[in-house]
Amino acid sequence: MIVTVKIKTTISKVVFVCLLFLTFSPFLPVSQILAKQDIKSTLNTYVEAFLEEHRIPGASIAIVHEGDLYYSHAWGVTGESEEKVTTETPFTIGSISKSLTGLAIMKLIEDGTVGLDDPVQKYLSWFTLHDKQAASQITIEHLLTQTSGLSTYSGLSISDKESKDLDAIKKNVERLSNDKLTAEPGEKHQYSNANFAILAALIEEVTNQTYSEYMDRQIFSPLGMNHAAADTKMAYEKGYLTGYQSWFGIPRKSAVTYDNGGAPYGYITASATDMVQYLTLLSQHGTNFLSENTMNLYLTPYVQTGENRFYGLGVRISHPNSNKKMIWHSGSTPDSRSEVFYLPESDWGGVILTNKSHILEEEALHYLKQGIIDILHGNEPIDVPTNTPTTQLILLGIVFLLFILLIWLLVKVKSANIRKRNTWRITGIVLLIVSIAIIPTLIYSVGTPWHTISVFAADIALLTKILVVLLALTGLLSIYLSLTNKKGNSFS
């Protein structure tokens, strides 16, 4: 009797659980859908607030989860003809290009064409630097990990030349022949475009193809990156259109065009849809493009570049030994800014492409990336940073004050018997010296060639040139007034 009661009780519990499941099961997928919709709605609101605050004309974002496309959206217009941006619109992806060049080298390593520890001169016999011995010691690994000894300045000196020549990459590498290393090969991480220009020249040498051809045949096509390109002609054929340079935070159609010589380190063009394929590769979901061993090598953190930050073979890795691990890279050209990231722990990945750039606005996209990651993890997103061109406004204020001083001095020219002639003479000499020194000092202090400043911060470059002219004129006028001696008229 007791057994019968227990059996009946057990059956009743099973029936109750089944009825409960049947009652609420129709709502389970609905709740999951609603949760997804809520995340996507939050993403839309957050991204749109960022784009509005930073006056970005066009953007395209895609997010993947567990190997599948989770979210994709595009906003705004392109710069050249103001066509509507879609998730298939190609953008220049900046230094994310380095990750794809690194991937191309990994392909050659897996095929046995080159070795990671091989000296560059094994394949590029003509490659040399000011120090011939040091040049012979640079390996492929040194280039990929940015430890060749070539400086950031050396890389920028050959960058953004707007070349349309198909041999522009080789010419850029040849221009390095007189460059001096600032560290011994393997000694120090120095982020330099020159490293990836050399790698691209090596790819051309060992494959007997242009860099663009190799990337299209061996990287873009196999991965399904159908809108990606690595030269001017192919980029425009696949839908690329220029973006915007930022002037005082306001977008202005770019005056800088595509640079064939810059493709391996910054001018590859790709759409958000293309970059989803790259993210799928990083997550290693259902792709056999490279073997597991080669992929692990590609994603190994080789060189520490900061607290919890490392550089691999063309990729960045943060927090490599924790559940916060992130594989990522960012990129900028004079008229675009981009981010790509993959989080192994949660299996989220994303790409952000925008078509407006300024050297002082680069950090803002890091905040957007972090805000998106916060939303994906169910957390409150980081606040959208404001877009205030503080540096430009300060420079503009100095320019205005100098202009007022110049006008005042001009008014005084006709009545310039002054009592403090020596003071004005010294002031004039100082202003002249400052006018001569200001641009070289700026170049030295930021470690960046003037050409790079002029294309990545066009407004600051223009204000600096105006400042130089005003300082020189004010200085000359001050000296002139100090030499004037009209009796009966004075000012102090």
SULVEN-V766115 format. One record per residue. RES is the residue in three letters. PHI is phi in radians with two decimals (NA if undefined). D_CENTER is the distance of its C-alpha to the mean C-alpha in Angstrom with 1 decimal. Layout:
res=[RES	RES]
phi=[PHI	PHI]
d_center=[D_CENTER	D_CENTER]
//
This chain:
res=[MET	ILE	VAL	THR	VAL	LYS	ILE	LYS	THR	THR	ILE	SER	LYS	VAL	VAL	PHE	VAL	CYS	LEU	LEU	PHE	LEU	THR	PHE	SER	PRO	PHE	LEU	PRO	VAL	SER	GLN	ILE	LEU	ALA	LYS	GLN	ASP	ILE	LYS	SER	THR	LEU	ASN	THR	TYR	VAL	GLU	ALA	PHE	LEU	GLU	GLU	HIS	ARG	ILE	PRO	GLY	ALA	SER	ILE	ALA	ILE	VAL	HIS	GLU	GLY	ASP	LEU	TYR	TYR	SER	HIS	ALA	TRP	GLY	VAL	THR	GLY	GLU	SER	GLU	GLU	LYS	VAL	THR	THR	GLU	THR	PRO	PHE	THR	ILE	GLY	SER	ILE	SER	LYS	SER	LEU	THR	GLY	LEU	ALA	ILE	MET	LYS	LEU	ILE	GLU	ASP	GLY	THR	VAL	GLY	LEU	ASP	ASP	PRO	VAL	GLN	LYS	TYR	LEU	SER	TRP	PHE	THR	LEU	HIS	ASP	LYS	GLN	ALA	ALA	SER	GLN	ILE	THR	ILE	GLU	HIS	LEU	LEU	THR	GLN	THR	SER	GLY	LEU	SER	THR	TYR	SER	GLY	LEU	SER	ILE	SER	ASP	LYS	GLU	SER	LYS	ASP	LEU	ASP	ALA	ILE	LYS	LYS	ASN	VAL	GLU	ARG	LEU	SER	ASN	ASP	LYS	LEU	THR	ALA	GLU	PRO	GLY	GLU	LYS	HIS	GLN	TYR	SER	ASN	ALA	ASN	PHE	ALA	ILE	LEU	ALA	ALA	LEU	ILE	GLU	GLU	VAL	THR	ASN	GLN	THR	TYR	SER	GLU	TYR	MET	ASP	ARG	GLN	ILE	PHE	SER	PRO	LEU	GLY	MET	ASN	HIS	ALA	ALA	ALA	ASP	THR	LYS	MET	ALA	TYR	GLU	LYS	GLY	TYR	LEU	THR	GLY	TYR	GLN	SER	TRP	PHE	GLY	ILE	PRO	ARG	LYS	SER	ALA	VAL	THR	TYR	ASP	ASN	GLY	GLY	ALA	PRO	TYR	GLY	TYR	ILE	THR	ALA	SER	ALA	THR	ASP	MET	VAL	GLN	TYR	LEU	THR	LEU	LEU	SER	GLN	HIS	GLY	THR	ASN	PHE	LEU	SER	GLU	ASN	THR	MET	ASN	LEU	TYR	LEU	THR	PRO	TYR	VAL	GLN	THR	GLY	GLU	ASN	ARG	PHE	TYR	GLY	LEU	GLY	VAL	ARG	ILE	SER	HIS	PRO	ASN	SER	ASN	LYS	LYS	MET	ILE	TRP	HIS	SER	GLY	SER	THR	PRO	ASP	SER	ARG	SER	GLU	VAL	PHE	TYR	LEU	PRO	GLU	SER	ASP	TRP	GLY	GLY	VAL	ILE	LEU	THR	ASN	LYS	SER	HIS	ILE	LEU	GLU	GLU	GLU	ALA	LEU	HIS	TYR	LEU	LYS	GLN	GLY	ILE	ILE	ASP	ILE	LEU	HIS	GLY	ASN	GLU	PRO	ILE	ASP	VAL	PRO	THR	ASN	THR	PRO	THR	THR	GLN	LEU	ILE	LEU	LEU	GLY	ILE	VAL	PHE	LEU	LEU	PHE	ILE	LEU	LEU	ILE	TRP	LEU	LEU	VAL	LYS	VAL	LYS	SER	ALA	ASN	ILE	ARG	LYS	ARG	ASN	THR	TRP	ARG	ILE	THR	GLY	ILE	VAL	LEU	LEU	ILE	VAL	SER	ILE	ALA	ILE	ILE	PRO	THR	LEU	ILE	TYR	SER	VAL	GLY	THR	PRO	TRP	HIS	THR	ILE	SER	VAL	PHE	ALA	ALA	ASP	ILE	ALA	LEU	LEU	THR	LYS	ILE	LEU	VAL	VAL	LEU	LEU	ALA	LEU	THR	GLY	LEU	LEU	SER	ILE	TYR	LEU	SER	LEU	THR	ASN	LYS	LYS	GLY	ASN	SER	PHE	SER]
phi=[NA	-1.13	-1.10	-1.07	-1.10	-1.10	-1.11	-1.09	-1.12	-1.11	-1.06	-1.09	-1.13	-1.10	-1.07	-1.09	-1.11	-1.08	-1.11	-1.09	-1.14	-1.13	-1.19	-1.79	-1.04	-1.05	-1.56	-1.09	-1.09	-1.09	-1.14	-1.15	-1.09	-1.11	-1.11	-1.11	-1.09	-1.15	-1.10	-1.13	-1.14	-1.12	-1.05	-1.00	-1.09	-1.15	-1.11	-1.10	-1.14	-1.13	-1.08	-1.21	-1.09	-1.71	0.89	-1.60	-1.20	-2.56	-2.68	-2.52	-2.31	-2.40	-2.30	-2.05	-2.47	0.93	1.50	-2.00	-1.19	-1.80	-2.70	-2.63	-2.78	-2.34	-2.38	1.33	-2.34	-1.46	-1.49	-1.29	-2.26	0.95	-1.36	-1.16	-1.36	-2.20	-1.27	-1.84	-1.36	-1.32	-2.09	-1.23	-1.76	1.05	-1.25	-1.07	-0.98	-1.06	-1.10	-1.31	-1.14	-1.04	-1.09	-1.10	-1.15	-1.08	-1.09	-1.18	-1.17	-1.14	-1.32	1.44	-1.30	-2.35	-2.07	-1.04	-1.59	-1.21	-1.14	-1.04	-1.19	-1.08	-1.97	-2.01	-1.11	-1.48	-1.23	-2.71	-2.33	-1.00	-1.63	-1.09	-1.13	-1.11	-1.04	-1.25	-1.62	-1.29	-1.85	-1.08	-1.08	-1.02	-1.17	-1.13	-1.61	1.09	-2.15	-1.25	1.78	-1.28	-1.46	-1.03	-1.06	-1.03	-1.16	-1.20	-1.16	-1.89	-1.67	0.99	-1.60	1.03	-1.33	-1.88	-1.28	-1.30	-1.78	-1.11	-1.14	-1.09	-1.06	-1.09	-1.16	-1.09	-1.19	-1.46	-1.05	-1.84	-1.30	-1.77	-1.25	-1.81	-2.81	-1.21	-0.96	1.52	-1.48	-2.60	-1.41	-2.35	-1.17	-2.53	-1.05	-1.03	-1.02	-1.46	-1.15	-1.13	-1.06	-1.16	-1.10	-1.12	-1.02	-1.10	-1.20	-1.42	-1.78	0.99	-2.31	-1.23	-0.96	-1.07	-1.11	-1.10	-1.09	-1.17	-1.40	-1.86	-2.08	-1.11	-1.11	-1.06	-1.47	1.41	-1.55	-1.26	-1.85	-1.44	-2.72	-2.37	-2.71	-0.98	-1.04	-1.18	-1.06	-1.22	-1.10	-1.63	1.85	-1.22	-2.40	-1.10	-1.89	-2.30	-1.65	-1.64	-2.06	0.96	1.46	-1.75	-1.22	-2.34	-0.91	-1.13	-1.68	-1.83	-1.88	-1.06	-2.12	-1.03	-1.18	-1.68	-0.97	-1.19	-2.09	-2.91	-2.01	-1.09	-1.85	-2.78	-1.68	-1.07	-1.09	-1.09	-1.21	-1.06	-1.13	-1.18	-1.10	-1.07	-1.11	-1.06	-1.38	0.99	-1.69	1.08	-2.34	-2.08	-1.04	-2.26	-1.18	-1.05	-1.10	-1.19	-1.12	-1.09	-1.13	-1.03	-1.74	-1.32	-1.34	-1.53	-2.22	-1.36	-2.03	3.13	-1.14	1.08	-2.19	-2.38	-2.07	-1.76	-1.69	1.88	-2.25	-1.76	-2.32	-1.92	0.80	-1.12	-1.94	-2.50	-1.32	-1.65	-0.94	-2.38	-1.79	-2.77	-2.81	-2.06	-2.76	-2.46	-2.18	-1.04	-2.35	-2.71	-2.55	-2.53	-2.49	-2.37	-2.61	-2.47	-1.97	-1.02	-1.08	-1.73	1.09	-1.70	-2.55	-2.76	-2.34	-2.17	-2.11	-2.30	-2.02	-2.48	-2.53	-2.82	-1.06	-1.53	-1.90	-1.10	-1.10	-1.02	-1.22	-1.09	-1.15	-1.08	-1.03	-1.14	-1.08	-1.11	-1.09	-1.01	-1.11	-1.09	-1.62	1.39	-1.83	-1.22	-1.23	-1.05	-1.09	-1.20	-1.21	-1.35	-1.99	-2.05	-1.36	-1.02	-1.04	-1.12	-1.17	-1.12	-1.05	-1.08	-1.13	-1.13	-1.04	-1.11	-1.11	-1.12	-1.11	-1.08	-1.10	-1.10	-1.07	-1.07	-1.15	-1.08	-1.12	-1.44	-0.99	-1.31	-2.36	-1.97	-1.49	-1.80	-1.53	-1.88	-1.09	-1.09	-1.08	-1.19	-1.14	-1.12	-1.03	-1.08	-1.12	-1.05	-1.09	-1.12	-1.08	-1.08	-1.10	-1.30	-1.56	-1.10	-1.25	-1.00	-1.14	-1.08	-1.05	-1.17	-1.18	-1.74	1.07	-2.38	-1.08	-1.04	-1.03	-1.13	-1.04	-1.23	-1.72	-1.66	-2.57	-1.06	-1.18	-1.14	-1.07	-1.13	-1.08	-1.14	-1.14	-1.10	-1.05	-1.05	-1.10	-1.14	-1.09	-1.14	-1.12	-1.13	-1.11	-1.10	-1.18	-1.11	-1.15	-1.05	-1.12	-1.19	-1.69	-1.37	-2.46	-1.67	-1.15	1.52	-2.27	-2.71	-2.68	-2.35]
d_center=[77.4	74.6	72.7	73.0	71.7	68.7	68.0	68.2	65.9	63.3	63.6	63.2	60.0	58.6	59.6	58.1	54.7	54.8	55.7	53.0	50.4	51.8	51.8	48.2	46.5	46.0	43.9	41.6	39.3	39.5	38.2	35.3	34.5	34.8	32.4	29.8	30.4	30.1	26.7	25.5	27.1	25.5	22.0	22.8	24.1	21.2	18.5	20.7	21.3	17.6	17.1	20.3	19.7	16.4	17.9	15.3	17.4	16.1	14.5	15.2	15.4	17.3	18.7	20.9	23.7	25.9	24.8	25.5	23.6	24.2	22.4	20.8	20.6	19.3	19.7	20.3	20.1	18.2	18.3	20.6	23.6	22.7	23.3	22.9	19.7	20.6	19.1	19.8	17.9	15.3	11.9	9.6	7.2	4.8	5.1	6.9	9.3	10.3	11.7	13.7	14.9	16.0	17.7	19.5	20.8	22.0	23.9	25.6	26.4	28.0	29.9	31.3	30.0	28.2	28.4	25.7	27.9	28.8	28.5	26.2	29.3	31.2	29.4	28.3	31.5	30.4	27.3	28.1	27.1	29.2	30.4	31.8	32.8	29.4	27.8	30.3	29.2	25.5	25.2	22.8	22.1	21.2	18.6	17.1	17.1	15.9	19.5	20.9	21.5	19.4	17.6	14.2	16.2	17.7	14.4	13.4	17.0	16.8	13.5	13.3	17.1	17.4	19.8	21.7	23.6	23.6	24.2	21.3	19.7	23.1	23.5	20.3	21.5	24.9	23.6	22.9	26.6	27.4	24.5	25.6	24.2	23.5	24.5	26.6	25.0	24.3	24.9	21.5	17.8	15.8	12.2	12.7	11.8	15.6	16.1	14.6	16.3	19.5	19.0	18.8	21.8	23.6	23.0	24.6	27.4	28.4	28.1	29.6	27.0	24.1	20.7	20.3	23.7	23.2	20.0	21.9	25.1	24.1	20.8	20.2	23.9	25.0	22.4	23.1	19.8	21.9	19.5	17.1	17.4	16.4	18.4	19.2	22.5	21.6	18.4	20.7	23.5	21.6	20.7	17.5	17.7	15.6	14.1	14.5	13.9	14.8	18.2	19.6	17.5	19.1	17.5	18.8	18.7	16.4	18.4	15.9	16.5	15.3	15.3	17.2	16.7	13.0	13.1	13.2	10.0	7.8	10.4	11.9	12.8	13.8	15.2	15.3	18.6	17.3	14.8	17.8	19.5	16.9	17.2	20.9	20.7	18.9	21.7	24.3	26.3	28.6	26.8	28.3	25.7	25.8	28.4	28.0	28.4	25.6	23.2	24.2	23.6	20.1	19.3	21.2	19.8	20.8	19.6	19.4	16.6	17.7	20.1	19.9	16.6	16.7	15.1	16.7	16.9	13.3	12.5	12.4	15.5	16.7	20.4	21.5	25.2	25.4	25.3	22.0	20.3	16.8	15.0	11.3	7.8	4.4	1.7	3.0	6.6	9.6	10.4	7.9	5.4	5.7	7.2	10.0	12.8	16.4	19.2	22.2	24.7	24.6	23.3	20.8	17.5	15.1	12.3	10.9	10.1	10.5	11.5	11.3	9.2	10.4	9.6	12.0	10.8	7.4	9.7	11.5	9.4	10.2	13.7	13.7	12.8	15.6	17.9	17.8	18.5	21.3	22.8	22.8	24.7	27.1	26.1	25.8	22.2	20.6	21.3	19.0	18.0	19.6	18.1	20.2	19.4	21.5	20.7	21.3	24.5	25.8	25.3	27.0	29.8	30.4	30.5	33.0	35.2	35.3	36.2	39.1	40.2	40.3	42.4	44.7	45.3	46.0	48.6	50.2	50.4	53.9	55.4	53.8	56.5	54.6	55.8	52.6	51.9	50.6	48.1	46.8	46.8	44.8	42.4	41.9	41.3	38.7	36.9	37.0	35.6	32.7	32.0	31.8	29.8	27.2	24.6	25.1	25.0	21.7	20.2	21.8	20.9	17.1	17.3	15.5	17.4	18.7	17.3	13.7	14.9	16.7	14.0	11.2	14.1	16.9	19.1	19.2	19.9	22.8	24.2	24.2	26.1	28.5	29.0	29.8	32.4	33.9	34.3	35.9	38.3	39.2	39.8	42.0	43.9	44.5	46.0	48.1	49.4	50.3	52.5	54.2	57.7	59.3	62.2	62.8	59.1	56.8	53.9	52.2]
//
